[in-house]
């Protein structure tokens, strides 16, 4: 089993920045990719960004140029640097990990990001 713990959420003004962290623990052997998703009230969870163990990244169009995903394999941690935040970025942000040995996805508990003046 893989456990994911997100941190770094909070309240920020429009145009501000925030950095989220996701630490993986447990049966982390076999993890190929990790990513960030978000979910606003009444909305389905959507992709924000993903990163593979090799460093390949993908971003949702809505965050390209503003968000940066990065990883530290030694620490089994991924980060999401969020700049130029907009009110529409307000959501609970969830960390995800894919284990290619089991094909299973794992989710963190989420961290709230609120962008408001």
C-alpha positions, -999 to 999 in steps of 0.1 A, spaced: 0 0 0 11 35 -8 4 65 14 4 100 0 4 131 22 -1 166 7 8 198 23 13 235 15 -23 245 8 -38 277 22 -53 311 14 -36 333 -12 -45 365 -30 -50 365 -68 -16 368 -85 1 351 -56 21 319 -53 19 287 -34 39 255 -33 24 222 -26 42 191 -16 33 154 -17 53 128 1 49 91 -7 55 63 17 48 26 21 51 3 -9 66 29 -32 86 4 -53 72 4 -87 58 39 -88 62 52 -123 44 85 -122 29 110 -98 6 139 -103 -16 166 -90 -53 168 -95 -79 192 -82 -116 192 -74 -138 222 -68 -172 218 -50 -197 203 -73 -171 195 -99 -153 163 -109 -117 158 -102 -95 171 -130 -58 167 -140 -35 195 -131 0 181 -138 19 148 -139 55 138 -138 72 105 -144 101 90 -126 122 100 -156 111 136 -153 86 139 -182 59 164 -174 24 172 -186 1 200 -177 -35 210 -181 -40 238 -205 -54 260 -178 -22 260 -158 5 259 -184 30 287 -179 18 292 -143 23 259 -126 54 238 -124 56 202 -112 88 187 -100 100 157 -82 127 145 -58 131 107 -63 154 104 -33 127 119 -11 98 103 -29 82 137 -30 66 157 -58 60 194 -57 36 218 -74 48 254 -77 18 275 -84 23 311 -96 -1 338 -108 -29 321 -90 -64 329 -101 -97 325 -82 -106 297 -105 -77 278 -92 -95 274 -59 -100 237 -52 -89 208 -31 -56 196 -46 -49 159 -45 -17 140 -51 -18 108 -71 7 80 -77 7 52 -102 23 18 -95 31 1 -128 36 -33 -110 1 -33 -98 -15 -8 -122 -31 8 -91 -36 44 -84 -33 59 -50 -46 92 -37 -37 116 -9 -62 132 14 -61 165 -4 -51 200 6 -72 231 2 -61 260 -20 -82 291 -18 -74 321 -41 -94 351 -29 -89 388 -22 
